[in-house]
């Protein structure tokens, strides 16, 4: 935001002009740093262009990507390790970043730091950018004096998350392409092909088989009432999205999402791997077990697994061991439970959890490599059934008419 100011410098001379800042308090702080005592600060309300107003809308607002956060964490690790002051570091990164959205966030965080708040507290004002896990790691780093190490751990966690998403997208690319091509073919057949045949069948006046009647009826409905179908799909999508945003809806959706054949077990492995690695990072940073479980459960992107993690925390608060609560959650295999038991006995739970995460990552790699191979036979069978229905529906009446004509001849 732009602010116009009027103030006096150290010699008592009146100074006035404009300054960019996240808030009026931040503008006053910056003026004081320049040696100007502010007398009046007013926000400038310039007429924004259409593109600027459009970009300010939540729907069109530029989002901060995972890659930008990773670069930010790497830079913060290097600069804080070199001993450069935090405020100077944040200002410099805000000026050099290519993302306008990230620059605005960093400027706001820096202004809050200049106001005396901690970095973790300043970052809490931007929950859509900094997750609970991110803020917790920064909080631990500030309290232990190892902020550079916290940024290093965060960059590693975010890199693993980015790589997993990329591999998932790559594995689903071929099935998605096939499904889109299949739906496009269905639209072409229903809107262009079947109407031509139905006109021919109507002229002949012959009785049509049930399969042909079904195809003709479906095509006629799509041609005459396509807007109803489109509205029904859009309304269902909106209602489903709103239902998923409710606590019970999200819990139910995430629970049954893990039961989807082929995809469900893979999503569960990814979530458990992220849980084990994040939990290990929290413990190795010195965070208490119950607090670490709270942070990890809030950071989990699956409400069903998050609920089990919170149940583990409740068990530990009652005095139970980590092994017993993990066994009661029924989320882990006997091999994983054995590794957790060894970690508790040797006092190296964080190291064993990292081994658990590595074990899950190997299963995820194997599952992602086999994902396309597993889905491909299902798609081939679906395409075969579709082609068979279309072929029989179109050609059965032709065969019947041909047989009748031969019989009369």
Secondary structure as GFF3:
##gff-version 3
##sequence-region A 1 409
A	DSSP	beta_strand	2	8	.	.	.	ID=ss1
A	DSSP	beta_strand	14	20	.	.	.	ID=ss2
A	DSSP	alpha_helix	24	33	.	.	.	ID=ss3
A	DSSP	beta_strand	37	43	.	.	.	ID=ss4
A	DSSP	alpha_helix	50	56	.	.	.	ID=ss5
A	DSSP	alpha_helix	66	81	.	.	.	ID=ss6
A	DSSP	alpha_helix	86	96	.	.	.	ID=ss7
A	DSSP	alpha_helix	100	114	.	.	.	ID=ss8
A	DSSP	alpha_helix	119	123	.	.	.	ID=ss9
A	DSSP	alpha_helix	132	144	.	.	.	ID=ss10
A	DSSP	alpha_helix	147	188	.	.	.	ID=ss11
A	DSSP	pi_helix	189	193	.	.	.	ID=ss12
A	DSSP	alpha_helix	194	204	.	.	.	ID=ss13
A	DSSP	alpha_helix	210	245	.	.	.	ID=ss14
A	DSSP	alpha_helix	247	257	.	.	.	ID=ss15
A	DSSP	alpha_helix	263	284	.	.	.	ID=ss16
A	DSSP	alpha_helix	289	299	.	.	.	ID=ss17
A	DSSP	alpha_helix	303	317	.	.	.	ID=ss18
A	DSSP	alpha_helix	322	329	.	.	.	ID=ss19
A	DSSP	alpha_helix	334	346	.	.	.	ID=ss20
A	DSSP	alpha_helix	349	408	.	.	.	ID=ss21
###
